[in-house]
Amino acid sequence: MLRRAAGIIAVSEATRRDAIEILGIPANRIRTIHNGVSEAYFDVPAPPPRPTPYVLFVGTIEPRKNVDRLLDAWQLLPSRVRAAHELLLAGAAGWRCEQTLERLHNAPPGVRWLGYFPEACLPGLIRGATMLVYPSIYEGFGLPVAQAMACGTPAVTSNVSAMAEIAGESALLVNPESAEDIRDAILRLAEDPQERARLAEAGRARAERLFRWERAARQSLAFFREVTAR
């Protein structure tokens, strides 16, 4: 299929680079066009305040998502922060996740795995979070980060793969291999409402500029016309 394709769209520059370097695709045949984010994330109203604020992870429970290190980071937080917040994890079980699921099923008070969460309910869940924490090891795009930005929810994410590209300077970037780094970013946002507000505003503006589906559609149509005219 790659040999036959006249042109290929990559959803991030990181994915484009990987395709060029690993698959040997000529650089002039592959174009980066970012994914869009559903309108529901841009328009979701603020939900009623919860009795206990929550820090949120969204994603499949599998090694690539780095959930174990997130759980380690959570336990390294000062007790005052853990007492004042819940850690909610929303996502279905994936592959090679047995040990992680064991930890989630036996998690300390304040840590809850919600399992699969319906897509229609995700905007409200993300909008209501104090922050999204997404310390994934590798992503082609990192959709939950873009969704959080569209919602105006501050995010902590990894400084590797596509996440740094998607977040830009609109999120706190961490070394996903370091539980201490993840902890420090969570602590910083948990105790600094001005920083949360700054990142929420910056993330929303970046999402408006880069992650509207109308923009992706215009760029895709232009690319299709360019390819078919060759």
C-alpha positions in Angstrom: 0.0 0.0 0.0 2.8 2.4 0.8 4.5 1.6 -2.5 1.3 2.3 -4.4 0.3 5.5 -2.6 0.9 8.8 -4.4 0.7 10.7 -1.2 0.3 10.0 2.5 -1.0 12.1 5.4 0.7 11.9 8.8 -1.2 13.2 11.8 1.9 14.7 13.4 5.4 15.8 12.4 6.7 13.2 14.8 4.8 10.4 13.0 6.0 11.8 9.6 9.6 11.7 10.8 9.1 8.1 12.0 7.6 7.1 8.7 10.5 8.6 6.7 13.2 7.2 9.0 11.7 3.7 9.7 9.7 2.9 6.6 11.9 4.7 4.1 9.0 6.8 2.6 10.3 9.7 0.5 9.8 12.9 2.4 8.0 14.6 -0.5 5.2 12.0 -0.5 4.1 12.5 3.1 2.5 15.6 4.5 1.7 16.5 8.2 -1.9 17.4 8.8 -3.0 17.5 12.4 -6.2 15.8 13.6 -9.1 17.8 14.6 -11.0 17.7 17.9 -14.7 17.2 18.0 -16.9 20.3 18.4 -18.2 18.9 21.7 -14.9 19.6 23.4 -14.9 23.2 22.4 -18.5 23.8 23.5 -18.8 21.8 26.7 -20.1 23.9 29.6 -18.4 23.8 32.9 -20.0 21.0 35.0 -21.2 21.6 38.6 -18.3 21.5 41.1 -17.6 18.1 42.6 -17.1 17.7 46.4 -13.6 16.5 45.7 -11.6 18.0 42.8 -10.0 15.3 40.5 -6.9 14.8 38.4 -7.7 12.8 35.3 -6.0 10.3 33.0 -7.8 9.2 29.8 -6.5 6.3 27.8 -6.3 2.5 27.3 -4.6 0.7 30.2 -1.5 -0.7 28.4 2.3 -0.3 28.8 2.7 2.5 26.3 0.3 4.7 28.3 2.7 4.6 31.4 -0.1 4.2 33.9 2.2 2.5 36.5 4.6 5.4 36.6 1.6 7.8 37.0 0.5 5.7 40.0 4.0 5.9 41.4 4.1 9.7 40.9 0.7 10.0 42.7 2.0 8.1 45.7 5.0 10.5 45.8 2.8 13.5 46.2 2.5 15.2 49.6 -0.4 13.7 51.5 -2.2 17.1 51.6 -2.5 17.0 47.8 -3.7 13.4 47.7 -6.2 14.2 50.4 -7.6 17.2 48.5 -7.9 15.5 45.1 -9.0 12.2 43.6 -7.0 10.5 40.8 -9.5 9.2 38.2 -8.4 6.9 35.3 -10.8 6.5 32.4 -10.1 3.9 29.8 -10.7 0.3 28.9 -8.2 -2.5 29.6 -5.7 -3.1 26.8 -2.8 -5.4 26.3 -0.2 -6.6 28.8 -2.0 -4.8 31.6 -2.6 -7.5 34.2 -0.1 -6.1 36.7 -1.4 -2.5 36.2 -5.0 -3.7 36.6 -4.0 -5.5 39.8 -2.7 -2.2 41.1 -5.9 -0.3 40.1 -8.2 -2.9 41.7 -6.2 -2.6 44.9 -5.5 1.2 44.7 -5.4 3.3 47.8 -8.3 5.6 48.7 -8.7 8.4 46.3 -7.5 6.5 43.2 -10.4 5.2 41.0 -10.3 3.3 37.7 -13.5 4.1 35.8 -13.0 1.6 33.1 -14.3 2.3 29.6 -15.9 5.8 29.6 -18.5 6.6 26.8 -17.2 9.0 24.2 -20.3 11.2 24.6 -19.5 11.8 28.3 -15.8 12.5 27.9 -16.0 16.2 27.2 -17.7 16.8 30.5 -15.3 14.6 32.4 -12.3 16.3 30.9 -13.8 19.8 31.4 -14.4 19.2 35.0 -10.9 18.0 35.9 -8.4 20.1 37.7 -5.9 18.9 35.2 -5.3 16.1 32.7 -2.2 14.0 33.2 -1.1 12.1 30.1 2.5 10.7 30.6 2.5 8.4 27.6 5.7 6.9 26.3 4.8 7.1 22.6 1.9 8.6 20.6 1.2 9.2 17.0 -0.9 12.3 18.0 -2.0 12.3 21.6 -5.7 13.1 21.2 -6.5 13.4 25.0 -4.1 16.3 25.2 -5.7 18.2 22.3 -9.1 17.4 23.8 -8.1 18.9 27.1 -6.8 22.0 25.4 -10.0 22.4 23.5 -11.9 22.1 26.8 -9.7 24.7 28.6 -8.4 22.1 31.0 -4.6 22.4 31.8 -2.5 19.4 31.0 0.6 17.6 32.0 2.1 15.4 29.3 5.3 13.9 28.0 8.2 15.7 26.4 8.7 13.0 23.8 7.1 11.7 20.6 4.1 13.7 19.4 2.9 15.0 22.7 5.3 18.0 22.9 4.4 18.9 19.3 0.7 18.9 20.1 1.0 20.7 23.4 3.6 23.3 22.4 4.0 25.7 25.3 0.4 25.2 26.4 1.0 22.3 28.8 3.6 21.2 31.4 6.0 18.8 29.7 7.7 16.0 31.7 10.1 13.2 31.3 7.7 10.2 31.2 10.5 7.9 32.5 10.6 9.9 35.8 7.9 9.5 38.4 9.5 12.5 40.2 9.1 14.7 37.2 5.5 13.7 36.8 4.9 14.3 40.5 6.5 17.8 40.4 4.3 18.9 37.5 1.1 17.6 39.2 2.1 19.4 42.4 2.8 22.6 40.6 -0.6 22.7 39.0 -2.5 21.5 42.0 -1.1 24.3 44.1 -0.9 27.2 41.6 -4.4 28.3 40.3 -2.8 31.1 38.3 -0.6 28.6 36.4 -3.7 26.4 35.8 -5.6 29.4 34.4 -2.6 30.5 32.2 -2.3 27.0 30.7 -6.1 26.6 30.2 -6.2 29.9 28.2 -3.1 29.1 26.2 -4.3 25.5 25.5 -7.7 26.7 24.3 -6.2 29.3 22.0 -3.8 26.7 20.5 -6.6 24.2 20.0 -8.7 26.9 18.3 -5.8 27.7 15.9 -4.6 24.1 15.2 -7.1 21.5 16.0 -10.4 22.4 14.3 -11.7 19.8 11.9 -12.4 22.5 9.3 -8.7 23.3 9.2 -7.8 19.6 8.8 -10.4 19.3 6.0 -9.1 22.3 4.1 -5.5 21.1 4.3 -6.5 17.6 3.3 -8.5 18.8 0.3 -5.5 20.9 -0.9 -3.2 17.9 -0.5 -5.6 15.6 -2.4 -5.7 18.1 -5.3 -2.0 18.5 -5.3 -1.4 14.7 -5.4 -4.0 14.0 -8.1 -2.5 16.8 -10.3 0.9 15.2 -10.4 
